[in-house]
Amino acid sequence: MVSFAVTLFEGGEQRTGRWLANVLFEPRAPRTDAMLKKPHVELEDYWYQEELPRVLTALGDDALKAATGWLARYARLAGHSGAGRDFSGMIRPSIRTRGDAHPDPEHALIDAVRDLALPAMLREPESTLEVLLSSRVQLLRKIAMHVVGEALRIRAEEGSDATPLARIAERLLGDSAADDAYLRVEYAELAQAVAKVDLNALNVINGFIVAAYEEDLRWMNERLTEQDASADDAEPQITERADRYMHHWLSAIGADALPPQLRDTLASLDSRFGVFENPLNPPGLVTGWTGPNPYLSQDEMASMGPQELVGQLASWHDSGDGWGPEPSHEGQGRELAALLTTNPFAVSGVADLALQLRPTYLRAILQGWEAALKADLELDWAQVADLVRDVLEHRIDSPFPVEGGDFDDDKDFRGAKGAAISLLSELVQARKSLAIPSESVLRFAELLIVQAHDDDAWAEYEAYEPGDSSWDPLTMSLNWQWPERVRGLFRLALHEEGAAWKAAAFSALEAELARPDKHGAGRAVLGENLGRMYNHAPEWLGARLVEFFGSADEVPVPQQIALTTAMAMHYYHRDLFDLLSSPMIGAIAVGEDLVSGWHSDSDPLQRIGEWAIDAILFGHKTMDDQVVRAFLTSAPAKVRGAAIGRIAWSFFHAEKVDDEIRDRFAGFVDDRIAHVQYHRDDSAELTGLYWVAKGEKFPVEWWLPRLRHALELEPSIATERYMIGTELAKASIVDPRNALAVLQLLMAGRDQGGMVSFDLSRNAVPMVIASAMSSGDDALRQEADRYMNELGAQGNLSLEDDVNAILDGQVTVDDLNEPI
């Protein structure tokens, strides 16, 4: 049948040949009687793979379109793409190699599309890219990035012109659709290929990485924050996870293919998390076994009684060497923790667990109970208290000989003690949906105050030498026993009025805070609890405010950590602003050397500026406020610009902005533009005003002339990564003169930002020029005509037709609502 199809093509019967080729090779819905519900093809897998190249050769120029269509259809029918989700990129860990000889139609199509697309990309890059991306299937985007990278390497080796390919690569690197872990390798390899031919094209990576990071934070906050968890507790962990994702992306791309700003970011992340050994290893590529592995499943453990389960855990021994997929204590501990998360009574009623079980299992039990508590499940409170007590009072050394490899079994009780402190910290936290008996809470309080006191834990923390890969203080506080106890003491002391333990908790807390904390993790916990202290112990806080946070005269490093952590973890609040006004003035005097307690998305000095601007916007302060005046006169212009830009960005993301707040921000912006007009060295203060065009929070009559003025004072705004093509086009209907001026200023920086230029060229240029031509102002019409001719001479050959289509009413501003 394949030979017959080939004969039809060779005999000129193209239409019939294509029909037969589709019958044989086009995927169809899975057959209802098939055991495996994968797309149905008429040929068996072996023959499909063997004959596909022959029929594609016969298809000639139509081969790439046919193979691409078949592959896209296969991905959708297989459920890999469509219905608002797309994980087709994970189907093939590496486009370059298959790593598997088993016949498979989908992989045969991937190989075919890849091999057809490379020569096509060298001949006709634009149309080839359109073929690959038109289906909007991630797997085909992955192939496109691989093919463009290979084509660039070929052109570089030949020494021939690679400019068209570099422009295409720039679009791919700047497209947020590539933000997919399973496209990371191809994205990185494409960036590395671009670095050899056009370094300017790499600037779009800045915007891509920032947007990807913000998206990571968004979905992690939505999906990973537990329902009743405190935002103060969850946010540092979420941010660290997002930082690690970004670290993997930047490591894969490599310093040589990163813009300068991101090279510094990569170096900083390397110092925090260590250097990736193999950053280009594809996700999903199995290079060995996964582990650690259990010897009993959750179902098997759940079917046992508590005593039987504990006996099984106590009697099993690991005879392996830590190298292989055999079960281990660590693997079983993780499975045990997962069981207790949903079934916390699985070991209920069994006494003396600390005598029967090795510390690996004790740690797992405590961690499982903590997870169950966060899910508001009842625990066996008496058993919990007994085990926590026994673990805390146990010496560090374990009586159980270590079995397995280095990470297969806890060598001592350090991990179990840390898990006990973490559980206690959770147990003494005020809860709304789960009532812990008061007598149990009293016992947990005593354990945290007395038994949890551990000079060895402090000594271990103090002796730590961070080296080149140190954490920030707040992250460190989540990973060491001593600062976690400080966190628990804060929760306990601020728990409720009149509690029997309150005085003892404050006394223990003061003793711990008096320690010479050179790493600052305890100070970060102090800053984390600012809001709680203000709400539940205002007098205690007020008496120690200078000691905790410093003053206008001096803010030493420990107080800098507490202050910057507090401001990073709390939203602006009028009372907190007043409380910290003096320390903030002192911190502004420290300048850019201000130590950050938590590496959040705002520089600590910038964060003070954000609070100061918020105080003005909410009407709580005026420009004469001491903190506001100190920030606007002493902070570097680029820091002031970053703070103003962050506030403008928040307007864009807000669902609604009150008129009073909007108008105060407008007045503030006018003040800063006037300042820069007379102090041109401070022009960097205006870089963030790009955001005022977004979100429709400000009328065009206000933001457009101010953006023009800002661009004239600070041209570098034109190189920012944010795109306002659609907004500018719509604004041109209201104010064509200023719109044309802004367009010209923005386009002047087009060589430094490919995606920005693409956005303006596609969404703004024709509409802005057409609006100016139809404005009724002869001088403006002539300037628009001159500018259109200038852009046409630079290669925009279809511009005049696009403008005429708008003037003739064939295209309207409503057509600009679709994103690029």
N, C-alpha and C positions, 0 to 999 in steps of 0.2 A: 504493500500500500504506500509506503514512503517512496519507493522507487517510482511508482505511478505518479505521485505528486510531483517528484522531481522532473519526470518526463513531461508533465503538463507545463511546468515552468519553462523548461528548455524548448518546448514547442510553441511558445508564445501564448498559451492558454492561462494567462496570469490570474484571471478572476476565478476560474475553476480550480486552479492550483492552490490559491489562497484559501478557498473554501475547504478543500480536502486537508490542507495543512492545519487549519483550525479544528477540523473534526478530530485529527490525530493528536494534536499537541496542546490545544487550548484546555486548561483545567476547567472542570465543571463541579457542581455541588457534590459533596460526598454521597455515595450510594447508601440507602437506608439499610441494606443488608450487609454492609461491610463491617468487619470487626474493628478496623481502625478508621475512625471518621476523618480521614484526610481527603483532600480534593481528588476527584476521579479524573483519570486520563485514560484514553482508549488503549494506549500502549502499556505494556508491562514496564516496570521501572528500568530494567536493564536495557530494553530496546529503546525506550524513550531517551536515555542518556546516550546510547550509541548513535542513534539516527538524528538527533536534534541538530548537530553541526551540519549534516548533509542537507537538510531541508532549509536551514538558514542560509547556507551558501547559495542555494537555488533562489531564495527570495531576493538576493541582491540588495539594492538600496533600501528595501522595505524590512530587511532582517532585524535591525535594531528596534524599530517600532513594534514589530510583531513579538519579539522576545521580551521586550519591556512590558508590553500589554499582558502577555501570558504570566510573567512573574508577578506583576501587580495583582492580577486576578487570583493567582494561587495564594498570595499572602492574605487576601481578603477572605477567600473561601476557607482557608485554614484557621481563620480567626486571629491571625497575627496582626492585622491592621483593620481599622474601621470602628464604627460605633463609639467614636470619641476617645479611642485609645489606639496606641500603635507600639507594639514591642517587637516588630519584625526585625529590627536591627540586631536582636540577640540571636536570631536564627543562624547567623554565620559569624562566629567570633572574629574571623579574619577574611576579608575579601580577597586578599592576596593568595592565600592557600586554603585548601579544603580540609586537610587533616583527617580524611576519612574516605575510604575507597568504596564504601557501600553505595550502589546505584540509588539515586534519589532524584525525582523530577525537579524539585525546588532548587537543589544545589546545582543540578545540571543547567538550569535556567540562569542561576547567578553567574556561573562560569561563562555562559554564553553571552550574557549582557555585558559583563566586564570585558571580554575579549573583543566584542564588536564595538563597544563604546570608545576604547582607546584610540584606534585609528580615526574614528569619526570625530573625536574631540580634537585631534590634531588638524583635521581638515576644516571642520565647521563647528567651532566650540559653542557658539550661542545656540544654534538649533539643536545640537546634541544635548546640551544641558536642559533645554526645554523638554526634550523627549524623556529624559531621566526623571525630571522633577514634576512633570505634569500630573502624575498619578497621586502625588502627595503621600507616598508610601516611604517610610523611613529606611527600609532596606535599600531602596533605589537611591535615596539621598546618600546613603553610605557608599554605594557603588560610585556615585557621581564624585564624591570627595576623593575616593581612591584613584579614580581615572584622571581627574584633573591634576592631582599630585604627580602621577606617573607621567602625564603629558608634559608638565613643567620640567620634570627631570630630563626628559628626552630633549626638550628644547634647550635646556641649559647645557647639556652635553654637546649638542650640535653647535652651540654658540649662536643660535638664530633668535629672532624676535619672539619673546614670550609675553609681550604686553597684553594681548587679548586674553590669554589664559590667566595672567595675573589678575586682571579685572574680574574675571569669573571667579577665581579663587577668593578674591576679596569679598565678593557677594556671599559666597558660601560660608566664609569664616565669620561674617557679621550677622548671619541669619540665625535668629533665636531658635529656629526649628532644629538646629543641630545640637541643642542642649539635651543630650541623651547619652547616658553612660556607655551605651553600646555603639555609639558613633565616636567615642573619644579617641580611639586609636587612629581612625582615618582622619579625623579633624587635626590631630597632632601631626601626623605625617604630611598632611596638606600644608599646614603652617610651616613645617620645616622645609618643604619644597619651595614655598613662596619666599622664604628667607634668603634663598640663593639667587633670586632674580629681582625682587622689589621689596625692600624693607619697609617702604611707606605703606604698602598694602597690608601690613600687619597691624596697623593702628586700630583697625576695627575689632581686634581681639579684646581691647580694653572694654568696649561697650558690651561685647558678648559675655565676658566673664562677670562683669558687674550685674548684668541682667540675670544671668544664670544663678548667681549667688543670692540675689534678692528672691528669685523664684524658689530656690531651695529653702530659704528661711520661711517663705510663705507656706509652702506645703508641709514643711516639718511642723510649723506651729499649728496647722490645721489637723494634722494626722498623728503627731507624736506626743503632743501635750495631753496628758491625761485630764479627764473631765474636771476633777476637783483639785488638781495639782496647782500649787502656787506658781504664778508666772515668774516670780523671783527665783524659784527653784528650777524651773524647766528651761528658762531662756538661755542660761550659760551652756547647758548641755546641748541644746539645739544649735546654738551658734558654733560650738566647737565641732559638731558634726558637719555643719555646712562648711566650716573652715577646712575640714579634712577633705570634703568633696572637691573644693576649689584647689586644694593642694595637689590632689591627684591629677586634675586637669592641667594645672600649670607645670607639674613635673613631666607629664606626658609630652606637652608641647616643647619643653626644654628652654633654658635661658636664651639660647642663641636665636630662637624664633619668637621671643616675646618682646613686646614694646618695653622701653626702659622702666616705666612705672611698675609693670607686672614682674619684671626681673627682681626688683626690690621686694615685691610681695612674696615671690617664690623663695628668695633667700630668707625672709622672715619666717615663712612657714616651715622651711627646712630646719631652721634653728629650733622651732617649737616641736615639730613632730618627727624629725629625722628625715634623711634623704631616701626617696623611693629607690629600691634596688632595680626593679624592672617596671618602670612606669608605663611601658608600651605593651605589657602583657594584656591581651584582650580579655575583657570580662566574659565569663562564660566558658573560657578555654580551660578544660580540666587537665592539669598537669600532674595530678596525683590524687590521693584520697582526701576526703574532707573529714575532719574530726574536731575534737575528740569524740569518740563513739561510746555509747552506753552498752551494757550487757543485758539490761532489762528495759523494755519500753515502758512508756507511761501507762498503757493499758495493762501490761503485766503487773506493774507495781500497784495500780489501782485495784486489781483483783485480789490483792493480799490484805490481810489484817495488819494493823499497825505493828504488832509485835513481830509478826512474820517478816514484814518488810524490813524492819530494823535489823532483825537477825540475818536476813539475806545480805544487807549492806555491810554488816559487820564481818561476815564470814568470807566474802569474796576477796580474792587476791589477784593482783595484776602480775602475770608472769611474763609480759612482753618487755621489750626494750625501748619502747617509745617510738619506734620506727616502723610504722605499718598501720593498717586500718583496724587492728584489734582493739577491743574495748579497753577503757581506762577508768580510773576513779574520777578524773575530771569530767570525762564524757558522761559517766553515770550521775555525777553531781549536777550537771546542767539539766539532765532529764528529770532528776529529783526536784530541782528548783521549779521547773516548768509544771510538774505535777502539783506541787504545793501552792502554786499561784492560783489554781482553780479549785484545788481540794486541800485546803490548809489543815484539815483534820486527819490527813493520811497517816501521821505518826502520833496522833493524840493518845494520851493515856500511858505512853511509854516513859518511864522515869530514867534518870541518869543517862541521857543521851550523850553527854560529854564524856562519859566513861566508856561507852560502847563503840562510838563511831570516830573515825579518823577526822581531822579538822577539815578536810575537803568536803565531807558530807555535812558537817556542822555549818560551814559557810553556806552551802547550798540550801540547807533548811532555813537559815535566817534570811537569805535573799529571797527565797520563795515566799516566806511569810510577809516580808516587806512588800513584795509585789501584790500579794493578796490583800494586804491592808490598804494599799493605794486604790484597789478596786472595791473598797468598802465591804470586804468579806470579814465575817466574824472569825476570830482566832481562839484557840484554847489559851486564854490569857495567863492562867497559872503556869502552864507548861512553857509558854513564851518567856515569862519572867524567870523561871528556874533555869532554862537553857542560857539565857542572856547572862544571868548571874554566874553560872558555872564557867562559861567561856571567858568572861571578863576576869574572873578570879584565877583562871588557869595560868600556869607559867607559859612563857613563850614557846619553850621546847615541846615537841610532840612525843608522846610515848610510842607512836606508831612508826615503824621504819618506812621510809619513802619507797614507793613501788612505781615502776614504769620510768618514763623519760623525765626530762627536766620540768615539763609543764603538765605532767599527768597526775600529780599528787602534791598537795601542800606540804612543804617540809616542816612548817611550824604553825602556830596559832595566830600569826599576824593577820592573815586574811579573814579568819573567823572573828577575831576581835574587831576588825574594821566593819565587818558586816553587822556585828552586834551593836556597835555605836550607831551605824546608819539606821538600823531598825529602831533603836531607842529614840533617835531624833525624829523619826516618823511617828512613833507612838505618842510622844508628848506634844505633838502639834495639835492645835485646836482643829476640831473636825465638826462638820455640820451634819453629815449624812450617816455617821456611824457613832454610836454612843459606847465608849469604853467605860466599864464600871469604875466608879470613883476610887475604890480601894485598889484596883489594878493600876490606875493612873498614878496614885500615890507611890505604889511600889516601883513603877517605872521611873518616877522622878528621883526616888532615892538611889536607884541603880545608876542613873545618869550623873547625879551629883557626887556620889561616894565611890561606887565600884568602878565607874568609867574613868575616874581620875587615874592617869597612867603616865608617870614620868618617863617611862621607857618610850612611849609613843611620841612624847615631846622631844626626847633626845634623838630619836631616829629622824624626826622631821627636821630638827635643827641641824643635824649633821649632813643632811642632803646637800650635795654640791650640784647645782643645775647644769653647769657646763654650757655647751652651745645650744642645747635643745630644751631650754627651760620653758615651763608653762607660765602663763600670766597668773597673778596671785589668786584670782577667783577660780580659775580652772584647777589650780593646785589645791584649793580648799575642798574640791569635790573628790580628790584622790588620795588624801592623807587622813589618818585617823584623828590626829590632834585637832585640826581645824573643823572636822566634822562634829567633834564633841562640842566645840565652841558654838557651832550652828545649833546643835541640840539644846545647849544651855540658853541660848537666846529664845528659842521657841518655848522652853519651859518657863523662863522668867517672865515672858510676856504673854503667858497662856491665859490667865484669868485673874480677876481681882480677888483678893482674900484667900488665895490658895495657901495651904499650909507650908508648901515648899518654897514660896516666893522669895523670902529673905535668904534662905540657903542657896537658892539658884543664883540670885544676884551676887552673893558673896563668892560663889565658885566662878562665876563669869568674870568678875572683876579680877580675881586672882589669875585667870588664864590670860586676860587682856593685858595684864601687867608684865607678862613675859616679853623678853627682847626678841620679837618676831622679825628676824632679818629677811625672811622670804615674803612676808606680807599677806599670807593666806588668811590669818586671823583678822587682819585689818580689812581684807576684802569682805569677809563675813560680817564684820561690823558695818561696813557701808551697805551691804545687801539688806541689813535689817533697819535701816534708817526709818522707813515708814512705820514699821511696827513699833520702834522705840517712841516715835513721836505720838503715835496713837495710844499706846498702853503704858508708857513710862516717861512722860514729858519732863517731869521734874528731875528724874534721874539723868535723862539725856542732857537737859539744860545745864546741870551742874558739871558735866564732863564734856561740853561741846568743844571747847578749845583743845582739851586733851585728845579728843577723838578726831577732830577735823581741822585743827589749826585756826589761824586768825589772819587778819589782814596784814599783820606784821611778819608772820612766819608760818609756813606750811611745810614742815619736814617731810621726808619721803614716806614714813608710815602713815601720816595724816593725808598725804597726797593720794595714797592707795585707797584709803577709806573714802575720801571725798569723791574721787573719780569713779569708783565703783558705785557709790550711792547715786551719782548723777547719771551714770550709764544705765542703771537698773530701774530708775524711777522716772515716770513722766513728770513734766513740769507741774508743780503745785505751788500755789501762792505762799502757803505757810512754810513749805520746805525751802523755797527761795529766800524768804526772809531769814529763816534759821541759818542758812548757809552763806548769807551775803558776805560776811566778813571773811570766811575761808576762801570763797570764790575770788575775792579781790586779791588775797594773798597768792592764790594759784595763778591768776592772770599775770602777776608779777614774776612768777617762776618762768612763764613763757613756754616755749616749745619743748623744754626739758621736763615738763610736768610728767610724772610717772603715772601710767595707766594701770588701774587695778584689774581691768577687764578689756581685752582687745575687741571692742564692739565695732559697729559700723561708723562710729563718729570718733574722731580724735578727741581726747579729753578737754583740750582747750576749746575746740569747736563746740563741744557739748555745753560748756558754760555759755558760749555765745547763743546757742539755740535756746537755752533757758532765759537768757536776757531778752532776746527778741520775743519769746513767748510772753514774758511779763509785760512787754509793751502792747502786744496784740490783744491780750486779755484785759487791757486797761488797768492793770495792777500797778504799773510803773510808767514813768515818763523817761524821756531822753536824758533827764538830769539825774536819774538814779545812779548811785555810785558804782554799782556793778556794771550797768549798761555803759556808763561813761568810761570806766576802766577798760572794758572789752573793746569798745570802738576806738579808743585812743592808743591802747598798748598792744593788743593782739596783732600779729602779722596780717597784712591785707588778704593773703590767700586763705588764712584761717577764717577771717571775717566773711570772705566770699563763700567758703564752704558752708558756714553756718547759715547764711542767708539763702544759699541754694537749697539746703536741706529743708528749711521752712517752706520755701516755694514748692519743693517736691512734695511736702506733706499736703499742701493745698491741692495739688493735682490728684493725690490719692484719696483725699477726703470725699465722702459722698455728698456732704453739704458743708458750706462755710457761712457762718452768720455774716450779715452785711457789715456789722460793726467791726468784726475782726478783719474782714477783707479790706475795709476802708482804712483801718489803722495800719495794716501792712502796706497798703498803697502809699500812705503818708510816709511810712518809714523808708520805703524804696525811693521816693522822691528826695528825701533827706540825704540818702546815701549817694544818689546820682549827683546831687548838688555838691556833696562833699568831694567826690571824685573829680568833678569838673574843675575844682580849684586845687586839688591835690592829685595830680595825674599819676604820681608814683603809687597811689593806692588803687589803681584801676582794676587790680585782681579781685577787688571786693565785689565786682559786678558779674563775675563769671557764672554764678549760679542763677542769674535772672532768666536764663533760657527757659526755665520751668514755668514762668508766668504765662507763657503762650499755651500751655497744656491744661486740659481739664475744664475749660470754659467757666472758670471761677471769676475771671475778670473780663470786662467788656473790651472789645477790640479797640475802641476809641482810647482806652487807657493803656493797654499793654503794648500795642504795636509801636506808637511813637517812643515809648520808653525803651523798648527793646532796640529800636533804631539808635537812640541816643547812647545806650549802653554799648552797642556794637561799634559805634564811632569812637567811644572812649576806650574800649577794650576789644580790639579785633579778634583776640584769641577765642572769644566766645564762639566764633564761627567754626572752630575746630572741635567743639564739644561733640560728644557721641549722640546726643539726643536729637530726635528727628521731629520737625514741626512742619513738614511739607503740606500736609492736609490742612492744618490750622492756618498756615500762611495763605494758602489758596482761598480758603473761606473768608479770611480777613480782608483779602484784596477787594472783595465786593463792597465792603464798608469803607475802606480807606486805601484806594489803589496807589496813591502816591507813596505813602510810607511803606506799603507792602512791596512795591518795586524796589525801593531803596534798601529795605531789609534783605530782600532776595539777593540783590547784587552784593551786599556785604557778606552774606552767608556763602554765596557761591565763590567768593574770592578765596575762601579757604578750602575749596573742594579737593585739592590734591592731597590733603592731609586726612581725609575721612571718606572712604569709599561709599559706605552705606548712607551717610548723610547726603553726599552728592547724588546718589541714586534716588533717594527719597525726594530731594528737592527737584531733580530733573523730571521725575515721573509725576509727582503729585502737585508741585507748586509752579514750576516755570511756565507751562502753557497757560494756566488759569490766571496767574498774576499778570503776565504780559497781555492777555486778552482783556482783563479788567482795566488795565491802564489804557489800552487802545480804545476802549469803549466808554471812557470816563467823560468825554466831552471836553477835555483839556488838551489843546493842540500841543503844547510843550511836552506834556506827559506822554501823549501818543507818540510824538517823535522820539522821545527817549526810549520808550518801549520798543519801537521799531528798530532803533539803532542797536539796542541790547539783544533783540532777537537775531539780528544779522550777525552780531558778534558771536553769539552762542552757536549759530549755524556754521560759521566759519571754523569753529573749534570742533566740528564733527557732529553736531546735533542736526542731522539732515532732515529729519521729519518734523522739526519743531514748527515750522510755518504751517504745515498741514494740521498739526494738533491745535494750534492757535485758531486757525480758520474754522475748525470743527466746533470750537467753543463759541466763536463769534456767530456761526450759523445756527447755533442752538442744538447741534447734534450731541454735544457733551455739556452737562451741567455740573454745578458744584455738588449736587446729590450723588454724582457718580464717584465722588472722592471718598465715600464712607468705607469702601473696602480697603482693608490694610494691605500694604505692599507685601 
